[in-house]
Amino acid sequence: MSQTKQIVLTANKGYFPHVIALIKSYLAFNRDHTTFIIVHDVADPEDPSLKQIADEFVNCPSLKFDFICANKQTLLDWGSHPELVDNPVMWRLLIPEFPYTGRILYIDVDILFTGSIAELFTQEDILKGKSIGVCVDLKDYQAKFQRKNPYDDPYFPDIIRELPFGQTLDNAFFNAGVILIDVEKIRKSLDPEKNLWQYHFPEYFSKGKFEGLDQTFLNIVHFNDKAILSSKYNFFSLFLSETRFYVDLAGWKDYPKALAEGKVEPPMYPSILHFLTISPAKAWDSPQKDFREMYNFYAKQSTSEILAKPESYYLNMMVNYYDHYGYTPGLLDSSIYSKYLFNVTIEQVVKSVSPFARKWGVSPIFLNQFIYRARGLRKLLTKKKSGYVRRMAAVAEHAEKNFKSFEELALEDKKK
């Protein structure tokens, strides 16, 4: 299968500068024909802010821009509570109403591209006959390995507690920040006059806000209708800093040696980094200097400067980035439930990463206390240092102390 890539973003006017930086990061790794569909709420089609986005990429013949003003009345007609229609994340539910066919990739604005996404549009069976392709969230892990079950949140609709999320990979709870959509399938429902999302819409959105809004809605509607993609297409930035922090805290050193000896999995290099941080900060205002620098690396360059270098330049840059900051051990695919979720107990995790356990005897993902809670002696030894405030301060300090510009990283010898 081959088609022009179609990518949808939703953003209000205040986020337009971030849209520009995001698309510049896309250009670094993806040079083929792509249509970016920007869904916004700027009423005047001649507004300079819209023209500014297009003008930034005027010398990029591979890119086409379609600007669509979100029809909030449509959401109201579908049964939305009025307080919800101004939220840009809700506008993605309008995608079936747009004049496009084939596959559409929806992405949140708080992502940066770090590799090719060609496979999403060229691999024939990537959706496995399902309506959407998505990447797993962390809720299934936290439900099993943390004391507080995220599905017990009283602000979720009751059905979230009734559906058996995470019992199989097909029923994983997913993050809706990146969604590959077969739009023709979404246009079909039990009511021939309504698309799938429209059909289920009033049952959930007529009463106002609830936890997760459209992400929760999509997880309910697509509980049995989704293909799970590799987490490389929606890789959470917190896996970088959190895993690095806990690997260092445990004193697990000599990762290159452990990798060479086959003790740990080879790294999975992401194509999309999602700055879904523990705090509200995104790449552009993150407390981590390296995250801010990654964003600014693209934001401050012209498209001509970006296109003057081959994709290999940026791929090498990212490999060196992960290596330099000690993030490579965290480059693991969390969608492999068979290895990291199923047939694993918290008791087994505790034993395998205890202070007395053999280092690199298991995957470093099991050190990450954001996913697998600490118990026993390890909890006692790490409690003070791993508290949220101290951990975030240590993460920011590490980035500051080891800072190296992306220009420098790109010119280093390839380490992959």
C-alpha positions in Angstrom: 0.0 0.0 0.0 1.2 3.5 -0.8 -0.4 6.8 -0.5 0.4 10.4 0.2 0.7 10.6 4.0 -2.1 12.5 5.7 -1.4 13.8 9.1 -4.0 15.6 11.3 -3.2 18.0 14.2 -5.7 20.0 16.3 -4.5 23.3 17.8 -5.8 26.7 18.9 -3.9 29.8 17.8 -1.7 29.8 20.8 -0.2 26.5 19.8 0.6 27.4 16.2 4.3 28.0 17.0 4.5 24.5 18.4 2.8 23.1 15.3 5.6 24.7 13.2 8.4 23.2 15.3 6.7 19.8 15.1 6.4 19.8 11.3 10.1 20.9 11.1 11.0 17.8 13.1 8.9 15.7 10.7 10.9 17.1 7.8 14.2 16.1 9.3 13.2 12.4 9.1 10.5 12.2 6.4 10.9 13.8 3.0 8.1 12.2 1.0 4.8 13.8 0.0 2.6 14.6 3.0 -0.6 16.6 3.6 -0.8 18.2 7.0 -4.4 18.9 8.0 -4.5 21.6 10.7 -7.8 21.7 12.6 -8.1 25.0 14.4 -10.7 27.5 15.6 -9.6 30.7 13.7 -12.7 32.0 12.1 -11.0 34.2 9.5 -9.4 32.0 6.8 -7.2 35.0 5.9 -5.8 35.3 9.4 -2.0 36.0 9.3 -1.4 33.2 11.8 -2.6 30.6 9.4 -0.6 32.1 6.6 2.5 32.1 8.8 2.4 28.3 9.1 2.1 27.8 5.3 4.8 30.4 4.7 7.3 28.6 6.9 7.2 25.7 4.5 6.9 27.5 1.2 10.1 26.0 -0.1 9.0 22.4 0.8 7.2 21.0 -2.3 6.7 17.7 -0.6 4.3 19.3 1.9 0.7 20.4 1.4 -1.4 22.2 4.0 -5.1 22.1 4.5 -6.6 24.3 7.2 -9.9 23.3 8.6 -11.8 25.4 11.1 -13.4 23.1 13.6 -17.1 23.1 13.3 -18.1 23.1 17.0 -21.7 23.2 16.1 -21.3 19.7 14.7 -20.2 18.4 18.1 -23.1 20.2 19.7 -25.5 18.6 17.1 -24.0 15.2 18.0 -24.9 15.8 21.6 -21.9 17.4 23.2 -22.1 19.3 26.5 -21.3 23.0 25.5 -18.3 23.2 27.9 -16.4 20.5 25.9 -16.5 21.9 22.3 -13.7 24.5 22.8 -11.2 21.8 23.8 -8.9 21.1 20.8 -8.6 17.4 21.6 -12.3 17.0 21.0 -11.9 18.3 17.4 -10.2 15.1 16.3 -13.5 13.3 16.6 -14.5 15.3 13.6 -12.0 13.6 11.3 -14.6 11.3 9.7 -16.4 14.4 8.5 -13.4 15.7 6.6 -13.0 15.0 2.8 -10.2 12.4 3.0 -9.9 8.7 2.3 -7.4 6.0 3.2 -5.2 6.2 6.2 -4.9 9.3 8.4 -2.4 9.7 11.2 -3.6 11.9 14.1 -0.9 13.3 16.3 -1.0 15.5 19.5 0.9 18.8 19.3 3.2 17.8 22.2 5.2 15.3 20.1 8.4 15.5 18.1 9.4 13.2 15.3 12.6 11.3 15.8 12.5 8.8 12.9 10.7 7.7 9.8 7.0 6.8 9.9 6.8 5.4 6.4 5.8 2.0 7.6 2.5 3.4 8.9 1.4 4.2 5.4 3.2 1.5 3.4 2.7 -1.7 5.4 -0.4 -3.3 4.0 -1.5 -5.2 7.1 -0.4 -2.9 9.9 -4.0 -2.3 11.0 -4.9 -6.0 10.8 -8.4 -5.2 9.5 -9.2 -2.9 12.5 -10.4 0.7 12.4 -7.4 2.2 14.2 -3.8 1.5 15.1 -2.6 2.8 18.5 0.2 2.4 21.1 -0.3 1.2 24.7 -0.6 3.6 27.6 0.8 2.8 31.1 -2.5 2.2 32.8 -2.5 -1.6 32.4 1.0 -1.7 34.0 0.0 0.6 36.8 -3.2 -1.3 37.5 -1.1 -4.5 38.1 2.0 -3.2 39.7 1.1 0.0 41.6 -1.0 0.2 44.8 -3.4 2.7 43.2 -5.4 1.3 40.3 -5.9 4.1 37.7 -9.2 2.5 36.6 -10.6 3.2 40.1 -10.7 6.9 39.3 -14.3 7.9 40.2 -14.2 10.5 37.3 -14.1 7.7 34.7 -17.4 6.5 33.3 -18.5 3.3 35.0 -17.9 1.2 31.9 -14.1 1.7 32.3 -14.2 -0.4 35.5 -16.3 -3.0 33.8 -14.2 -3.6 30.7 -11.3 -6.0 31.2 -8.5 -3.7 30.0 -5.1 -5.3 29.8 -6.2 -8.9 30.0 -5.0 -9.4 26.4 -2.8 -7.2 24.3 -5.8 -6.7 21.9 -7.7 -5.2 24.9 -4.9 -2.9 26.1 -5.7 0.6 27.2 -4.1 2.9 24.7 -2.8 6.4 24.6 -4.6 8.5 22.0 -1.8 11.0 21.3 -1.0 9.1 18.1 -3.7 7.3 16.2 -3.5 5.7 12.7 -7.0 5.8 11.3 -8.8 3.9 8.5 -11.2 6.6 7.9 -13.6 4.6 5.8 -14.1 2.1 8.6 -14.8 4.9 11.1 -17.5 6.2 8.7 -19.6 3.1 9.2 -21.8 2.3 12.2 -25.1 0.6 13.1 -26.8 3.7 12.0 -26.2 4.3 8.3 -26.7 8.0 8.8 -23.9 8.3 11.4 -20.2 7.6 11.6 -18.9 5.3 14.4 -17.8 8.1 16.7 -20.9 10.1 16.1 -23.1 7.1 16.8 -21.6 6.6 20.3 -20.9 10.3 21.0 -24.0 11.4 23.0 -23.9 8.5 25.5 -20.6 9.9 26.9 -20.3 13.6 26.1 -23.8 14.9 26.8 -23.2 15.3 30.6 -19.9 17.2 30.6 -16.4 16.4 31.6 -15.0 13.1 32.7 -11.5 11.6 33.1 -9.6 11.4 29.8 -12.5 12.8 27.7 -11.9 11.7 24.1 -9.1 9.3 25.0 -11.4 7.4 27.4 -14.2 7.5 24.8 -12.0 6.0 22.1 -10.8 3.3 24.4 -14.4 2.3 25.1 -15.6 2.4 21.4 -12.5 0.6 20.2 -12.1 -1.9 23.0 -12.2 -4.8 20.5 -11.4 -2.8 17.4 -7.8 -1.7 17.4 -4.4 -2.9 16.2 -1.5 -2.4 18.7 1.5 -0.7 17.1 5.0 -0.7 18.4 5.6 1.9 21.1 8.2 3.4 18.8 5.4 5.4 17.3 4.3 6.9 20.6 7.2 6.7 22.9 6.8 8.6 26.2 9.7 10.9 27.0 9.4 10.0 30.6 10.8 6.5 29.8 14.0 8.3 28.9 14.6 10.2 32.1 12.8 7.9 34.5 14.6 4.7 33.4 18.0 6.5 33.3 17.4 7.8 36.8 16.5 4.4 38.3 19.3 2.6 36.4 21.8 5.1 37.9 20.2 4.9 41.4 20.5 1.1 41.3 24.2 1.3 40.3 23.7 -0.6 37.1 26.8 0.4 35.1 28.4 -0.8 31.9 25.3 -0.9 29.8 27.3 -1.3 26.6 29.0 -4.4 27.9 25.6 -5.9 29.0 24.2 -5.1 25.6 27.2 -6.7 23.8 26.9 -9.8 26.0 23.2 -10.1 25.1 22.1 -9.6 28.7 19.6 -6.9 27.7 17.3 -6.2 24.8 18.7 -4.1 21.9 17.4 -0.6 22.0 14.2 0.3 20.1 14.8 3.7 18.5 11.6 5.8 18.5 10.0 7.4 15.5 7.8 9.7 17.6 8.6 11.1 21.1 5.6 12.1 23.1 6.3 14.6 25.8 3.6 13.3 28.0 5.4 14.2 31.2 4.5 13.5 34.8 4.1 17.3 35.3 2.3 19.5 32.7 5.5 20.7 31.2 6.0 19.9 27.5 9.2 19.9 25.4 9.2 23.7 24.9 9.0 24.5 28.7 10.4 21.3 30.2 12.6 21.5 33.3 15.0 19.3 31.4 17.4 21.3 29.3 17.9 18.5 26.8 14.2 18.3 26.0 14.0 22.1 25.6 17.0 22.0 23.4 15.5 19.3 21.2 12.4 21.4 20.6 14.5 24.6 20.0 16.8 22.8 17.6 13.9 22.6 15.2 12.1 25.7 16.1 15.1 28.0 15.5 16.1 26.5 12.1 14.6 27.4 8.8 13.2 24.6 6.6 16.0 25.3 4.2 18.6 24.6 6.9 16.8 21.4 8.0 16.5 20.1 4.4 20.2 20.9 3.7 21.2 17.8 5.7 20.2 14.2 4.9 17.9 12.2 7.1 21.0 10.1 8.2 22.4 13.2 9.9 19.4 13.4 12.2 19.2 9.7 12.8 22.8 9.7 13.9 22.1 12.7 16.0 19.3 11.0 17.9 21.3 7.8 18.5 24.1 9.9 20.0 21.6 11.8 22.0 20.2 8.7 23.7 23.7 7.4 24.3 25.1 10.7 25.6 22.4 11.2 28.2 22.3 7.6 29.3 18.8 7.1 27.9 19.5 4.1 25.7 18.6 1.5 28.4 15.1 2.9 28.5 14.5 2.4 24.7 12.2 -0.6 25.2 8.9 -1.5 23.6 6.2 -1.4 26.3 3.7 -3.0 23.9 5.4 -6.4 24.5 2.9 -7.3 27.2 4.1 -11.0 27.0 7.4 -10.0 28.4 6.8 -7.0 30.7 3.2 -7.4 32.0 1.8 -10.9 31.6 3.3 -13.8 33.6 5.2 -11.2 35.7 4.4 -10.6 39.4 5.4 -7.8 41.6 7.2 -10.3 43.8 9.3 -11.5 40.9 10.1 -7.9 40.0 11.1 -7.1 43.5 13.4 -10.1 43.7 15.0 -9.5 40.3 16.0 -5.9 41.0 16.8 -6.1 44.7 20.2 -4.7 45.9 21.4 -8.3 46.1 20.3 -9.3 42.6 22.7 -9.7 39.7 22.9 -6.4 37.8 21.6 -6.6 34.2 20.0 -10.0 35.1 16.7 -8.6 33.9 15.5 -5.8 31.6 16.2 -2.3 33.0 12.5 -1.5 32.6 11.8 -3.4 35.8 13.9 -0.8 37.7 11.4 2.0 36.7 9.4 2.6 39.9 6.9 4.8 37.9 5.7 1.4 36.5 6.8 -1.2 39.0 6.5 -0.1 42.6 9.5 -0.7 44.9 9.1 -2.9 48.0 11.2 -4.1 50.8 14.9 -3.1 51.2 15.0 -1.4 47.8 12.1 0.8 48.8 13.8 1.7 52.1 17.1 2.5 50.4 15.7 4.6 47.6 12.7 6.3 49.2 14.3 9.6 50.0 16.1 10.0 46.7 13.2 8.7 44.5 10.5 11.0 45.9 8.9 13.1 43.1 10.5 16.5 44.0 14.0 15.1 44.5 13.7 12.9 41.4 12.6 15.7 39.2 15.4 17.9 40.5 18.0 15.1 39.9 16.7 14.6 36.4 17.0 18.3 35.6 20.4 18.5 37.2 21.6 15.5 35.1 20.5 17.2 31.9 22.1 20.5 32.8 25.4 18.9 33.9 25.7 16.7 30.8 24.4 19.2 28.3 25.6 19.0 24.7 24.0 20.7 21.8 22.3 18.7 19.1 24.6 20.2 16.5 27.5 18.6 18.5 25.7 15.3 18.9 25.0 15.1 15.2 28.7 15.4 14.3 29.9 12.7 16.6 30.8 9.3 15.2 27.8 7.0 14.7 27.4 4.7 17.7 24.4 2.7 16.6 
